[in-house]
Amino acid sequence: MEVRAELVGNVWKVEAQAGQQVEEEDVLLILESMKMEIPVTAPIRGTVKEIRVKEQEVVKEGQVLAVIE
């Protein structure tokens, strides 16, 4: 399952890494937009296959941030 950005922002902090087991609602990364921190959470329980962004990277709405299987 692809986890996508819901808004335009900067990747403030990456919390998860490839190979990590996550539960539904675990924080994968934190986006910063308009001085607000927005946590991006896992929509399902599974294993993080890949994180497709780096800290400080600017992301667009709809961009794939991570993949969970």
N, CA, C and O atoms as CSV, one atom per row, in Angstrom:
chain,resi,resn,atom,element,x,y,z
A,1,MET,N,N,0.845,-1.176,0.000
A,1,MET,CA,C,0.000,0.000,0.000
A,1,MET,C,C,0.891,1.238,0.000
A,1,MET,O,O,1.850,1.331,0.766
A,2,GLU,N,N,0.558,2.183,-0.869
A,2,GLU,CA,C,1.305,3.435,-0.948
A,2,GLU,C,C,0.715,4.451,0.031
A,2,GLU,O,O,-0.502,4.613,0.119
A,3,VAL,N,N,1.593,5.125,0.756
A,3,VAL,CA,C,1.186,6.200,1.665
A,3,VAL,C,C,1.525,7.501,0.957
A,3,VAL,O,O,2.683,7.751,0.623
A,4,ARG,N,N,0.499,8.337,0.727
A,4,ARG,CA,C,0.679,9.562,-0.059
A,4,ARG,C,C,0.536,10.815,0.804
A,4,ARG,O,O,-0.127,10.811,1.841
A,5,ALA,N,N,1.181,11.887,0.337
A,5,ALA,CA,C,1.075,13.184,1.020
A,5,ALA,C,C,-0.314,13.764,0.780
A,5,ALA,O,O,-0.819,13.740,-0.342
A,6,GLU,N,N,-0.919,14.278,1.827
A,6,GLU,CA,C,-2.237,14.895,1.707
A,6,GLU,C,C,-2.132,16.392,1.434
A,6,GLU,O,O,-3.137,17.053,1.170
A,7,LEU,N,N,-0.904,16.926,1.500
A,7,LEU,CA,C,-0.711,18.358,1.282
A,7,LEU,C,C,0.715,18.639,0.852
A,7,LEU,O,O,1.579,17.764,0.915
A,8,VAL,N,N,0.952,19.853,0.417
A,8,VAL,CA,C,2.306,20.298,0.054
A,8,VAL,C,C,3.028,20.683,1.345
A,8,VAL,O,O,2.457,21.363,2.197
A,9,GLY,N,N,4.270,20.253,1.489
A,9,GLY,CA,C,5.021,20.602,2.683
A,9,GLY,C,C,6.446,20.103,2.607
A,9,GLY,O,O,6.881,19.565,1.589
A,10,ASN,N,N,7.166,20.288,3.700
A,10,ASN,CA,C,8.539,19.807,3.828
A,10,ASN,C,C,8.548,18.589,4.734
A,10,ASN,O,O,7.779,18.504,5.691
A,11,VAL,N,N,9.433,17.642,4.419
A,11,VAL,CA,C,9.608,16.499,5.311
A,11,VAL,C,C,10.443,16.997,6.487
A,11,VAL,O,O,11.624,17.307,6.334
A,12,TRP,N,N,9.820,17.070,7.659
A,12,TRP,CA,C,10.504,17.583,8.838
A,12,TRP,C,C,11.314,16.483,9.505
A,12,TRP,O,O,12.463,16.701,9.888
A,13,LYS,N,N,10.717,15.290,9.646
A,13,LYS,CA,C,11.414,14.191,10.312
A,13,LYS,C,C,10.886,12.854,9.801
A,13,LYS,O,O,9.677,12.662,9.672
A,14,VAL,N,N,11.807,11.932,9.510
A,14,VAL,CA,C,11.438,10.569,9.118
A,14,VAL,C,C,11.545,9.700,10.356
A,14,VAL,O,O,12.616,9.597,10.954
A,15,GLU,N,N,10.446,9.077,10.743
A,15,GLU,CA,C,10.401,8.264,11.966
A,15,GLU,C,C,10.600,6.773,11.699
A,15,GLU,O,O,11.133,6.059,12.548
A,16,ALA,N,N,10.176,6.299,10.532
A,16,ALA,CA,C,10.236,4.866,10.216
A,16,ALA,C,C,11.342,4.604,9.198
A,16,ALA,O,O,11.819,5.520,8.529
A,17,GLN,N,N,11.736,3.348,9.094
A,17,GLN,CA,C,12.736,2.974,8.109
A,17,GLN,C,C,12.355,1.653,7.454
A,17,GLN,O,O,11.548,0.893,7.990
A,18,ALA,N,N,12.938,1.391,6.301
A,18,ALA,CA,C,12.648,0.173,5.554
A,18,ALA,C,C,12.923,-1.055,6.414
A,18,ALA,O,O,13.935,-1.125,7.111
A,19,GLY,N,N,12.023,-2.007,6.356
A,19,GLY,CA,C,12.163,-3.241,7.119
A,19,GLY,C,C,11.482,-3.202,8.474
A,19,GLY,O,O,11.324,-4.237,9.121
A,20,GLN,N,N,11.076,-2.013,8.909
A,20,GLN,CA,C,10.444,-1.848,10.229
A,20,GLN,C,C,9.000,-2.336,10.208
A,20,GLN,O,O,8.262,-2.088,9.255
A,21,GLN,N,N,8.608,-3.036,11.276
A,21,GLN,CA,C,7.216,-3.448,11.453
A,21,GLN,C,C,6.448,-2.265,12.030
A,21,GLN,O,O,6.915,-1.618,12.967
A,22,VAL,N,N,5.272,-1.981,11.475
A,22,VAL,CA,C,4.451,-0.881,11.987
A,22,VAL,C,C,3.026,-1.359,12.219
A,22,VAL,O,O,2.533,-2.272,11.556
A,23,GLU,N,N,2.391,-0.719,13.171
A,23,GLU,CA,C,0.978,-0.966,13.450
A,23,GLU,C,C,0.178,0.156,12.796
A,23,GLU,O,O,0.719,1.219,12.494
A,24,GLU,N,N,-1.105,-0.087,12.581
A,24,GLU,CA,C,-1.974,0.949,12.050
A,24,GLU,C,C,-1.900,2.181,12.960
A,24,GLU,O,O,-1.958,2.059,14.183
A,25,GLU,N,N,-1.775,3.347,12.365
A,25,GLU,CA,C,-1.681,4.645,13.058
A,25,GLU,C,C,-0.302,4.958,13.635
A,25,GLU,O,O,-0.142,6.007,14.259
A,26,ASP,N,N,0.702,4.093,13.454
A,26,ASP,CA,C,2.066,4.450,13.855
A,26,ASP,C,C,2.552,5.598,12.970
A,26,ASP,O,O,2.230,5.637,11.783
A,27,VAL,N,N,3.318,6.526,13.529
A,27,VAL,CA,C,3.832,7.665,12.765
A,27,VAL,C,C,5.001,7.206,11.894
A,27,VAL,O,O,5.974,6.638,12.390
A,28,LEU,N,N,4.890,7.461,10.583
A,28,LEU,CA,C,5.953,7.119,9.635
A,28,LEU,C,C,6.905,8.292,9.447
A,28,LEU,O,O,8.124,8.125,9.417
A,29,LEU,N,N,6.324,9.483,9.323
A,29,LEU,CA,C,7.127,10.685,9.164
A,29,LEU,C,C,6.284,11.898,9.530
A,29,LEU,O,O,5.068,11.805,9.700
A,30,ILE,N,N,6.950,13.028,9.646
A,30,ILE,CA,C,6.258,14.261,10.022
A,30,ILE,C,C,6.524,15.301,8.939
A,30,ILE,O,O,7.671,15.578,8.588
A,31,LEU,N,N,5.438,15.869,8.421
A,31,LEU,CA,C,5.545,16.947,7.444
A,31,LEU,C,C,5.376,18.276,8.158
A,31,LEU,O,O,4.714,18.362,9.192
A,32,GLU,N,N,5.980,19.305,7.596
A,32,GLU,CA,C,5.824,20.664,8.138
A,32,GLU,C,C,5.237,21.512,7.024
A,32,GLU,O,O,5.749,21.544,5.905
A,33,SER,N,N,4.157,22.194,7.354
A,33,SER,CA,C,3.514,23.080,6.391
A,33,SER,C,C,2.936,24.266,7.138
A,33,SER,O,O,2.192,24.094,8.104
A,34,MET,N,N,3.269,25.447,6.705
A,34,MET,CA,C,2.795,26.673,7.342
A,34,MET,C,C,3.029,26.663,8.852
A,34,MET,O,O,2.150,27.025,9.635
A,35,LYS,N,N,4.235,26.240,9.244
A,35,LYS,CA,C,4.678,26.197,10.646
A,35,LYS,C,C,3.898,25.208,11.508
A,35,LYS,O,O,3.950,25.275,12.736
A,36,MET,N,N,3.174,24.289,10.865
A,36,MET,CA,C,2.452,23.234,11.591
A,36,MET,C,C,3.116,21.896,11.288
A,36,MET,O,O,3.537,21.644,10.159
A,37,GLU,N,N,3.204,21.047,12.297
A,37,GLU,CA,C,3.748,19.702,12.114
A,37,GLU,C,C,2.581,18.743,11.918
A,37,GLU,O,O,1.673,18.681,12.748
A,38,ILE,N,N,2.608,17.991,10.811
A,38,ILE,CA,C,1.523,17.074,10.481
A,38,ILE,C,C,2.080,15.656,10.432
A,38,ILE,O,O,2.877,15.339,9.549
A,39,PRO,N,N,1.669,14.790,11.377
A,39,PRO,CA,C,2.155,13.411,11.338
A,39,PRO,C,C,1.494,12.630,10.196
A,39,PRO,O,O,0.295,12.760,9.950
A,40,VAL,N,N,2.295,11.824,9.512
A,40,VAL,CA,C,1.791,10.919,8.481
A,40,VAL,C,C,1.842,9.524,9.088
A,40,VAL,O,O,2.914,9.027,9.434
A,41,THR,N,N,0.679,8.897,9.216
A,41,THR,CA,C,0.602,7.614,9.916
A,41,THR,C,C,0.374,6.446,8.960
A,41,THR,O,O,-0.071,6.622,7.826
A,42,ALA,N,N,0.689,5.258,9.447
A,42,ALA,CA,C,0.486,4.037,8.670
A,42,ALA,C,C,-1.019,3.735,8.584
A,42,ALA,O,O,-1.696,3.671,9.610
A,43,PRO,N,N,-1.533,3.551,7.377
A,43,PRO,CA,C,-2.958,3.247,7.237
A,43,PRO,C,C,-3.284,1.787,7.567
A,43,PRO,O,O,-4.436,1.443,7.830
A,44,ILE,N,N,-2.255,0.938,7.548
A,44,ILE,CA,C,-2.433,-0.489,7.818
A,44,ILE,C,C,-1.269,-0.999,8.656
A,44,ILE,O,O,-0.239,-0.337,8.783
A,45,ARG,N,N,-1.448,-2.185,9.225
A,45,ARG,CA,C,-0.363,-2.874,9.916
A,45,ARG,C,C,0.474,-3.592,8.861
A,45,ARG,O,O,-0.074,-4.143,7.906
A,46,GLY,N,N,1.790,-3.592,9.023
A,46,GLY,CA,C,2.632,-4.285,8.052
A,46,GLY,C,C,4.097,-3.944,8.216
A,46,GLY,O,O,4.546,-3.493,9.269
A,47,THR,N,N,4.831,-4.178,7.128
A,47,THR,CA,C,6.264,-3.908,7.099
A,47,THR,C,C,6.528,-2.758,6.135
A,47,THR,O,O,6.001,-2.740,5.023
A,48,VAL,N,N,7.342,-1.803,6.563
A,48,VAL,CA,C,7.711,-0.692,5.684
A,48,VAL,C,C,8.638,-1.251,4.608
A,48,VAL,O,O,9.741,-1.712,4.902
A,49,LYS,N,N,8.178,-1.203,3.366
A,49,LYS,CA,C,8.985,-1.699,2.255
A,49,LYS,C,C,10.018,-0.648,1.849
A,49,LYS,O,O,11.184,-0.961,1.610
A,50,GLU,N,N,9.557,0.620,1.775
A,50,GLU,CA,C,10.493,1.705,1.454
A,50,GLU,C,C,9.941,3.049,1.904
A,50,GLU,O,O,8.730,3.258,1.977
A,51,ILE,N,N,10.869,3.951,2.201
A,51,ILE,CA,C,10.553,5.353,2.471
A,51,ILE,C,C,11.105,6.105,1.259
A,51,ILE,O,O,12.299,6.025,0.970
A,52,ARG,N,N,10.253,6.824,0.562
A,52,ARG,CA,C,10.657,7.445,-0.705
A,52,ARG,C,C,11.045,8.917,-0.589
A,52,ARG,O,O,11.259,9.580,-1.604
A,53,VAL,N,N,11.138,9.430,0.624
A,53,VAL,CA,C,11.518,10.837,0.807
A,53,VAL,C,C,12.619,10.947,1.849
A,53,VAL,O,O,12.860,10.020,2.623
A,54,LYS,N,N,13.282,12.096,1.855
A,54,LYS,CA,C,14.338,12.378,2.833
A,54,LYS,C,C,13.954,13.620,3.622
A,54,LYS,O,O,13.132,14.419,3.172
A,55,GLU,N,N,14.547,13.780,4.797
A,55,GLU,CA,C,14.305,14.980,5.602
A,55,GLU,C,C,14.715,16.222,4.820
A,55,GLU,O,O,15.717,16.216,4.104
A,56,GLN,N,N,13.937,17.275,4.964
A,56,GLN,CA,C,14.101,18.578,4.304
A,56,GLN,C,C,13.584,18.594,2.865
A,56,GLN,O,O,13.554,19.656,2.243
A,57,GLU,N,N,13.180,17.450,2.324
A,57,GLU,CA,C,12.659,17.404,0.955
A,57,GLU,C,C,11.271,18.042,0.896
A,57,GLU,O,O,10.471,17.889,1.819
A,58,VAL,N,N,10.992,18.754,-0.189
A,58,VAL,CA,C,9.666,19.331,-0.402
A,58,VAL,C,C,8.820,18.285,-1.126
A,58,VAL,O,O,9.252,17.711,-2.125
A,59,VAL,N,N,7.608,18.043,-0.611
A,59,VAL,CA,C,6.725,17.063,-1.236
A,59,VAL,C,C,5.470,17.747,-1.767
A,59,VAL,O,O,5.037,18.781,-1.258
A,60,LYS,N,N,4.900,17.136,-2.806
A,60,LYS,CA,C,3.682,17.643,-3.420
A,60,LYS,C,C,2.492,16.818,-2.946
A,60,LYS,O,O,2.643,15.668,-2.533
A,61,GLU,N,N,1.324,17.409,-3.010
A,61,GLU,CA,C,0.101,16.691,-2.674
A,61,GLU,C,C,-0.024,15.481,-3.599
A,61,GLU,O,O,0.120,15.603,-4.816
A,62,GLY,N,N,-0.293,14.315,-3.013
A,62,GLY,CA,C,-0.450,13.091,-3.787
A,62,GLY,C,C,0.835,12.306,-4.017
A,62,GLY,O,O,0.796,11.180,-4.513
A,63,GLN,N,N,1.976,12.896,-3.659
A,63,GLN,CA,C,3.262,12.210,-3.850
A,63,GLN,C,C,3.356,11.002,-2.913
A,63,GLN,O,O,2.936,11.073,-1.758
A,64,VAL,N,N,3.910,9.889,-3.419
A,64,VAL,CA,C,4.101,8.701,-2.593
A,64,VAL,C,C,5.261,8.956,-1.636
A,64,VAL,O,O,6.370,9.291,-2.051
A,65,LEU,N,N,4.975,8.789,-0.327
A,65,LEU,CA,C,5.984,9.027,0.710
A,65,LEU,C,C,6.618,7.718,1.176
A,65,LEU,O,O,7.815,7.656,1.455
A,66,ALA,N,N,5.795,6.678,1.254
A,66,ALA,CA,C,6.269,5.387,1.773
A,66,ALA,C,C,5.414,4.267,1.172
A,66,ALA,O,O,4.318,4.498,0.661
A,67,VAL,N,N,5.949,3.055,1.253
A,67,VAL,CA,C,5.218,1.870,0.806
A,67,VAL,C,C,5.228,0.855,1.943
A,67,VAL,O,O,6.279,0.549,2.508
A,68,ILE,N,N,4.045,0.336,2.271
A,68,ILE,CA,C,3.897,-0.669,3.329
A,68,ILE,C,C,3.310,-1.923,2.715
A,68,ILE,O,O,2.392,-1.851,1.898
A,69,GLU,N,N,3.838,-3.075,3.107
A,69,GLU,CA,C,3.251,-4.332,2.618
A,69,GLU,C,C,2.895,-5.240,3.756
A,69,GLU,O,O,2.390,-6.341,3.533
